[in-house]
Amino acid sequence: MLLDLITTRGQLRDGAATAPAELERCIEAAQAPANAHSFVRTMFDEARTTAVQAGVAQLPLAGLAVSVKDLFDIAGQATPAGSTVLADAPAAAQDCPAVARLRAAGASLIGRTNMVEFAFSGVGINPHHGTPAAWDARFGALPGAPRVPGGSSSGAGVSVATGAAFIGLGSDTGGSIRIPAALNGIVGFKNTAHLAPTTGAVPLSTTLDTACAMTRTVRDAIVAHEVLAARRVTRSLAPLSQYKLAVPSTLFLDGLDTAVARAFERSLQTLRQAGARIDTIALPAALEQPAYGFAAPESYAWHRDLLQRAGDRYDPRVRARIERGAALMAWEYLDLLQARQQWIARMQADMEGYDALLSPTVPIVAPVIADVAPATGADKAQDAARDAEFFRVNNLLLRNTSVVNLLDGCALSLPCHTAGELPVGLMVWHGALRDDTVLNVGRQIEQILQKQ
């Protein structure tokens, strides 16, 4: 099992390891076959320069490797956001705030990670740069045919799972941090959206976009959040028995595949045996939205000129969903904003009294890439079948996680599978500004489940 950032940082302080040596381990992992298609651009030499800087070992990230999703501005580089359309765009004049905060905390940036084009999918497929295969951070390579890594922060997730990075900076609009975390057997934390700035990132939905990260453990997630949000998490050593937890029966447990249901139920049983108090509750029905909700119209507003100039260069699946946003009327959008606030109020009322809610992060294990990737031949029937399966899988992967984004909430995905099982994520979540409690509960759960 990979050592986490906090353990490695302790070894640096004790003289048992050095930042340059640890960086070389990460670079070796980044160049290994497990990371095929994980990076669209590497920055190894720049990372090596950072790792030897005086005083870097005393900083929170201690010169250790961090990857950056391709939609964040890095000074001197274009920000293509997983596309070929923006490959020749002008270079960013400065780092975006998220990248700047990581640098200031001592991150050695090893490269830009692959992603779904313009972040518009939870599956992880990219027809331009290839698709990285999911990797189980706890137990090694996944058995059988290569499986989807989850998206849209696909390369970020695989970079952390394979040991190429301690932190994978990404974004989460409907689950783009937590989905790859679940499918790669790592930890992903989506903070309350406004806590970390998204300035300098190519937007998907200005309403829902969140800058956040994937890590190897929950305690590393706390460190990453503190850096990105420039705030201190209030830590608690209270045992899990002192928290009141709930499993919502509405929507989140529908249609679970056998592997997910087994891992989730086993985890709840383990937590109850450890003293956790877990109720089952009903929550309001999902927010009713026009097609593609906030993402399509807000994305179309950003892309409409670019689509006119270079629409034929988009991934057709991405283009089709963005263009659906053109049909949304202004009054429908304003009604959606109002409906969201009313739905949030109902959700908060029903969650009152609980410290955190527990759900499967996603209802299925990672599908095989070949089942959902675009067909390469001229067989139109095969194309249609692949597209239909892609959209079915995409809807399932986003179903549970997107509720938290619509709630303006915070959520943590942590692995709950055991050796021999495909990765499964357990999601710990609540509403806005419950970040510290969710992280503290998640840390307690992680410690208990690691003993399974």
N, C-alpha and C positions, 0 to 999 in steps of 0.2 A: 504494500500500500504506500502511496506517495506521502512523504512528509508534508505537512502544511507550512504556511508562511510563518506562523508564530513559532513553531518548533525549529524551523530553519534559522529564523532570526536569533533564537536563543543559542544555537550552535555557533553562529557568527560571533556573538558576544563572548562566548566561552572559548573561542579560538579553535573549535572543532571543525570549522568550515570557513570558507572565504566566499565573498560575493562573486568574484571572477570565476571561481571553480563551479559554484552553483549555476552561474549563468551559462557556462559551457555545457553543463548537463542539459539545461533547457534548450540550448541551441541544437544539441545533438538530437534531442527528442523532436524538435521542430522540423528537422531534416529527415526524420525517419519515415518509412512508408505509412505509418499510422496517421501521419499528418499530411498525406497527399491531399491537396486542394484546401488545406486549412488556412493558408496565408495567400494573400494576393500581392503582398510586398513585405520583404523582410528588412530588418534594420539592425542586423547583428553587430556591425562595427560600431554604430552609435551606442548600442546597448553596452558593448564592452567598455567604451569610454566612460559611460556613467558608472559602471560597476567598480571602477578603480578610483573614482573621485574621493578626495579627502573628506571624511566625515559622513559619507553616505551610509555607512553601517549603523550610525546612530539615528537615522531617520526611520519613520514608521515602516517603509517598504524596503529599506536596507539594501538597495541596489539589486533587488531580485526581479525576475522577469515578469513583465506584464504585457499582454497583447491588447490591441485596440481594434474594435470593429470598424469596418471600412467607411462608416458614415460619419465619423468624428474628424474634425479638422486637426491636422498636424502641420505645424508651420513648415512651409517649403514644399508641401506635397498637395497634389490634387485630392479631392474627396469624391471618388466615383460612386460610393454607396452600392457596391456590388454590380454596377452596370458597366457597359462599354460606352454608353452615351456620354458620360461625364469624364471619361478617361483623359481627355485633353483639356479639361476645364482649368482655369487659372489656379495656381498653387495657393493654398491658404496663407494669408499674411501672418497669422499667429495661431498658436495652439488654442483650441476651444477650452473653456474653463475646466471641463472634466479631465482632459489630458494635462493641462497646466497643473492641476492639483495633484495628479499622480506623479508628475515629474518632481514637483516641489517636495513630495513625500519620499522621494528616493527611488522611484520606479525606473527600471531599465526597460525601455520600450523595445520589444524584439520584432514587432511587425504589425502590419494591418491584416486583420483576419477577414476571410471570406464571409459572405452573408447572402441571404436572399436579396435579389435585386430590389432596391428601394424599400427593403424590409417588409414587403407585402406578402408574407406567408409564415405559417408556423411549422412548415415541413422541413425546410432547409435546402431545397433544390435550387441550384444555380446553373442554368444551361450555358452561361458564358465562361465561367471559371472552373467548372466541375463541382462536384458535391463531396465534401468530406464525409467519411463514414463514422458513425457513432462508435464510441469507445467507452468501456466500463472502467471508470476511474478506480473502483474498489477491487475489481477482480480480473481485469485484463480485457483482451480483445473479445468482441461479441462473437458467439458461434454462428456458423452458417454464412449465408450471403450477406454482403454489406448492407447495413440498415441506415435509415435516415438519421441525421444528427439532431433534428429539430431546428426550428428557426424562429426569428430570422437570424439570430446571433449564432449561426452554425459553426463557423470556424473558431469563434471565441470559446464555445463549449468544448470542442474537440481539443483545442490548445491546452485548456486546463486539465481535461480528463487524461490526456496522454503525458502530462508532465512538462509540456513546453512552456507553460506560464503558470504562475501562482495565482494571478488574477486575470480574468478576461473581461475587459471593459466592453459593455454592450448596451443595448437599449431594450425596453419592454413596453410595448404599446397594447398588446393583447395577450402576452405570455412569452415574448421573445427571449427572455432570460430564463424563465422557469421551465419552459418546454425543453430546450437543450440540456438544462441541468438534469431534468428527470430522465431523459433518454440516454445521457452519458454517465449517470451515476455520480453526479457531483452536486454542489450546493449553488443555488441561485437566489439572490435576494432582490425583490422589487420594492423599493422604498416608496413612501408617499411621494407622488410625482414632483411636487414643487420643491422638495428638499434639496435636490441636486440639479444644477442648471443644465438645460439642453441646448443652450446657445452654441452655435458652431457645429451643430449636427444636422444632417439632411433630414427633414421632418417626414414622418408618415402621417401622424395625427397630432396637431398642435394641442388638442385637448387632452390626449391620453399618453403621449410619449413620456418615457421615464428613462433617465440615465442611471445605470446601475451595473452590477457585475456578477460574474460567477467565480467561485472559489473552491478550494478543496474541502473546507470545513466551515461550520457556522461561525466559529470564533474568527476565522479569516474574513468571513462576510462582514462581521462587525467592524474589523479594521478597514476594509475596503469602503464600507458605507461612511465611516467617520472621515475618511479622506475625501470622498466624492461630495459629501454633503457639508463638509467643513463644520462638523458638530460632534459633540461627545455623546456616545450612547451611555445611558445610565444602566450599569450592569447590576444584576441581582443574582444572588446565590440561593434564592428560595427554591426548595425542591418542587418537583412537578405537582405534588399533592396539594400545594397551596394555590394552584391556579384552577380556575373553573373553565373547562373546555367543552366544546360542542362539535358534533358532526352533523352538518345540514343534510337532511334527506332529500331536499328539493334539488333536482337536476344533477348534482355532483356525483351521485352514485348510480345514475342511469347507465345501463349498457356497458358496464365495466367488462373488459375481457378477463379471462380466467386468471391470468398471471397477475394483473393489477388487483383484482378482487382478493386473491389469496394473500398477496403481500400486504395490502391495506388492512384486512381483517386480522392478520397475524400481528401486525404492528399495534393495532388498537388493543388487542389482548395483552401484548407485552407491556404496553403503557399502563393498562389497568392493573396488571399484576405488580407493577412498580408503584402503585398508589395513585395513579391519575384518576381524576373525577371527570368522566366524559358523558355528557348527555347527547341525546339525538333530538334535533329540533327541525322544524319546518321554517323555511324562509320564503319571502315573496317570490313570485314567478319572475323569470328573467325579464329584463327591460326590453320592451318591444321597440324595435328599431327598423328604419328603412334598410334596404339592401346595403350591406357593408357599413352601416352605422356612421360613425364619425370619420373613419379612416378614408373611405372613398371620396366624399366631398372635400375634405380638407386636403387630401393628397392631390386631388384633381386641381384644386386652386393653385397648388405649387407647380404642378407638372404641365398645365395646359399649353403654355407656349412651347415647352420642350417637346411635347407630344406632336405638335404641328410640324416642328423641324425634323424630328428624328424618331417618330413613333414606330417606324419599321425596325428599329434597333432594340426595342424593348423585348423582354421575355413576354410572349403573347398572353400568358396567364396573368402576368402582372398588369400589363396594359389594359386587358379587358376589365379588371376590377377597378383600376383607377378611373377609367372612362365612365363607369357606372355612376360615379360621383357627379357627373355633369347633369344628370337628370333630376337631382334632388332640388326641390324648390326652396326658396329662402324661408317661407313660412314653415315648411316641414323641418328644416334645420333648427329654427327657433323653437318649434314645438318639442323637438328632440332634446334640446338643452333644458327646457322646463321639465319635461318628463323624467329626465335623468335626475334632477334635483329632488323631485318628489319620490322617485324610487329609492334614492339614497336614504332619504328620511325614513322610509318604511323599513329598509334593511337595517339601519342603525337601531331603530326601535326594537326589532326582533333579536338583534345581537346583544342588546344591553344586558349587562350582568355577566357576560362571558369575557374571559381574558383573551381567548383565541379560538379560532375554528379550525377543524382538521378535515382535509379532503384529499382524495387522490389528485396529484398535480394534473395528470392527464389520464383519460380512461382506457388508453391502449398502450401496449409496448410499441417500440419503434418498428414501423413497417420496413420491408425490404426496399432499397432504393429503386431497383429495377421495376417494381410494381407501380411506382408513381412518377418516375422520371419521364420526360417527354420521349416519345418514340422517335427513332432515328430513320426509319424507313419511310416508304411511300404508302404504307397501309393506313388508310384513313380510319378504318374500324378500330385498329390498334390505338391510333392517336386518340380517338374518342373514348375508348375504354380506359386508357391511362389518365386522361384528363378527368374523367368521372371519378376514378379512384383517388386521384390527387385531391380533388375538392372534398370528397367524403372524408378523407384522412385529415385534411386541413381543418375542416369544421370540428372534428372530434378533438384534435390536439388543442385547439383554441377555446373549446367550450368552457372548461372549468376556470382556466386562468383569466379569461377576458372579463369574467364577473368582477374580479378584484380591480381591474383597471377602470371599469365603469363605475365602481363604488368609490373611486379615488382612494383606494386602500393600499395596504402594504402586505406582502406575502413572501414567504420563504419556502423554497422547495429543497428537500433533503432526501437522500437515498434511503429506501426502506426495504430493498431486496436483499437476498442472501446469495452466497456462492452458488453458481449453477443456474441462476435465474436471470432473465433479461432485466435491465435496470428499470426500476419503478420509483417514482417520486411521491413523497408525502408532503402536502402543502399545508403550512401553518399560516393563518391569515386573519386579518381584521380590517377595520375601516381606517380612515385617514388619521395619521399621527399616532398610531399605535405601534410604531416601528420598534421601539425599545422592548416593549413587552413581547412582541412576536419574536424578536431575536433571542430574548432570554428564554422564552418557552422552547424555541427551536433548539437552542443549545442543550437544554435539559433532555429533550427528546432524542437528539443525536447521540448523546452519551448513553442513553438507555438502549437505543436500537443497535448501536455498534456492538453490543454484547450478544445479539441474536446469533 
